[in-house]
Amino acid sequence: MELPESVAVSDDGSGSFLEEFQCQHYSGGFRENQWEEEFEKIPLFMKKAPSEIDPRENPDLACLQSIIFDDERPPEDQAKTYKDEGNDYFKEKEYKKAVISYTEGLKKKCADADLNAVLYTNRAAAQYYLGNFRSALNDVTAAKKLKPCHLKAIVRGALCHLELKNFAEAVNWCDEGLQIDAKEKKLLEIRAKADKLKRTEQRDIRKAKLKEKKEQDQNEALLQTIKARNIRLVSEAASEDEDSASERLGELDGLNYENPYGARLRVDDQGRLSWPVLFLYPEYVQSDFISAFHEDSRLIDHLMVMFGETPSWDLEQKYCPYNLEVYFEDEDREELYQVLPQSTLLQVLQHPRYFVKALTPAFLVFVGSSTFCRKYLQERKVHRVK
């Protein structure tokens, strides 16, 4: 039987096409040495999507993105898409991008309260891992308002309070969650930790208050001891009301925490005072600091110790104990008072024109026979204390 002409033509055409196809080299396939790179350009097989999608470089991906984030879809669908995107970023530990995605989902203002609660809770988790505990707490608070029984939000809120050292609030959040599920393991763990830290914090507060009270009592006792000796105190910023007890208490506190040498006025078991004292040597711009100068010790006693050996800055070797003259300065009157080196510290401090600044008595020391001393004293009025 002879085939119709049309079929014969068709068979002849197919045969020609197949022959031509077999002989022609196919150029649209993957290149052997770059197949992995080519494979990665196909959205279905991408291991990781680019952070910025360029339609010219990734037209297929750009098309899919436009479909996924189509603004014409219902707000609930759009919010869920952003939630899923945020979850993917979260799994990759891209917390900043996750926050952005969850935020975009919340901007859709969908009517699904449960979905919005999840978006807030998930954003709180991302903020938590970024260390933004206050922002995370705000989000879980919003989630709990939308869904009061949302355990994930309550757990995250308790963790935020723990990080913010709000231990009592952490316990309260845990208790609230345990009313929903009394066996929630995570809440039980957080509560035990928060309760322990709360008790430790309360103990430390009590200890700090007792310590503060003890220091206040000691300072008050010091003030009474100083007052009994008729010693006058002034602060660094001279006050008009120098006799104020509260003012003097402030000076004591200043000494405890601001004295550059870390020394402080002390009273011994016999009720005798030891002062931090400063000796200044203007000729060479040098100084000596004595952290505990007993009030019954004489000035010469310390000068003997300090100048028992010649200091490195005394190149002329003229600072010998018995060549030295000691003065204190009355800053209000801009006058100097020369004191006998044989005087005790207490005797000098009780002088009516001596004012102890910042609880650290200071003295000027010169070589009496030096040219520098004579010139220095010529410019000031000098009183000699007997």
Disulfide bonds with the S-S distance in Angstrom:
none
